[in-house]
Amino acid sequence: MRDSINHDRGCWSVFLIFLKLGLTSFGGPVAHLGYFREEFVSRRRWLSEHSYADLVALCQFLPGPASSQVGMALGLSRAGYAGALSAWAGFTLPSAIVLILFALGISEYGELVSGGVLHGLKVVAVAVVAQAVWGMGKSLCPDWPRKLLAVLAAAWVLLVPSAWSPLAVILLGAVAGLLWLHPTAKDSSDELSVSVSPRVGVLCFALFLVLLLGLPVLAYSVSGQALAMIDSFYRAGALVFGGGHVVLPLLQAEVVGPGWVSNDVFVAGYGAAQAVPGPLFTFSAFLGASMNSSPTGWLGGLIALLAIFLPSFLLVAAALPFWQQVRSNVRAQAALAGVNAAVVGLLLAALYQPVWTSAIEQPADILLAAAALLALMYFKLPAWLVVIGSALIAGVLA
């Protein structure tokens, strides 16, 4: 009984700590990892600097939102599987609730919101994605082979528009990495403090694959938008390497293509997602709440949110028992380098379509986007402040 009480208190403590981070962690995944390091390595000493670096490397290796996966693993190490769920809930729910409320506000009171404000949200998304392309390109494409791979990936996605093009690009990026790239493998003698049995890891990975392959078949066989939504958002969460902004082209293909959400609402919501703390994957909650047919509203937002994060839970539990071996494998590192370069290409393509094409309508839009980009990259202003300022400026000028 005492162990159960202590475990419950551990889960509650984990939830409160991550709730504080979920309410204050602005700036995207890189900033989130900095907040986590300060909170859990420097301040609370839950794990060593070396173990934290290993954990970050693991989550960057996996598809899905890296910062959220680091949080899940930290919660897992502190209070078991319930701790992982508590960490996710605390870090994710604040921004998800705000974005669902924003979606409901557009749906119910859209006529009261200035068209200029909504257009400003779309324009500032250009600056945010451009900043992400630049930053990720410098980090993930340091040489000409990877730069070329990124450009070819972008060209493929733009010239062959399909819901499966991003997946094809990622797979070809892995093959190209194996053939052309030769990174050095990382070595570490410091084991990760999070322990999951190999048997549980294999079961989680098997469930991940069963859902990834089975949900499309089930959604095709059984009519109903709820199941189709689960399939689409699960696939987006399972196939996105790099997380954050990189999910944009997959979600755009999944929800705008079938007509579930209009392109204008999609891009406006993406702009609004930059103004809230926490993981960018909570943009899925906005999309689920913005559906043109049932389920929509709170139920749609919850379905989309759970579906897109479920692969992350399964992959973190699946990878932890085997991460040390993967990190010491040179071929795995080469494949990952190719995937990362392809991810930059995906984001570059998304910068043009749908972000630029739906937002830039006149020269004034270019000036506003350039000013927002300057504020983000040169003056280092927080993204939420730039988003709000751009929306207000566009509303005044409209």
HELIX and SHEET records of a PDB file:
HELIX    1   1 ARG A    2  THR A   24  1                                  23    
HELIX    2   2 PRO A   29  PHE A   36  1                                   8    
HELIX    3   3 ARG A   37  ARG A   43  3                                   7    
HELIX    4   4 GLU A   49  PHE A   61  1                                  13    
HELIX    5   5 ALA A   66  TYR A  109  1                                  44    
HELIX    6   6 GLY A  110  LEU A  112  5                                   3    
HELIX    7   7 GLY A  115  LEU A  140  1                                  26    
HELIX    8   8 TRP A  144  LEU A  159  1                                  16    
HELIX    9   9 SER A  165  TRP A  180  1                                  16    
HELIX   10  10 PRO A  198  SER A  221  1                                  24    
HELIX   11  11 GLN A  225  LEU A  239  1                                  15    
HELIX   12  12 GLY A  244  VAL A  246  5                                   3    
HELIX   13  13 VAL A  247  LEU A  251  1                                   5    
HELIX   14  14 GLN A  252  VAL A  256  3                                   5    
HELIX   15  15 ASN A  263  ALA A  273  1                                  11    
HELIX   16  16 LEU A  280  THR A  282  5                                   3    
HELIX   17  17 PHE A  283  ALA A  289  1                                   7    
HELIX   18  18 GLY A  297  ALA A  319  1                                  23    
HELIX   19  19 LEU A  320  PHE A  322  5                                   3    
HELIX   20  20 TRP A  323  ARG A  327  1                                   5    
HELIX   21  21 VAL A  330  ALA A  350  1                                  21    
HELIX   22  22 LEU A  351  TRP A  356  3                                   6    
HELIX   23  23 THR A  357  ALA A  359  1                                   3    
HELIX   24  24 PRO A  363  MET A  377  1                                  15    
HELIX   25  25 ALA A  383  LEU A  397  1                                  15    
END                                                                             
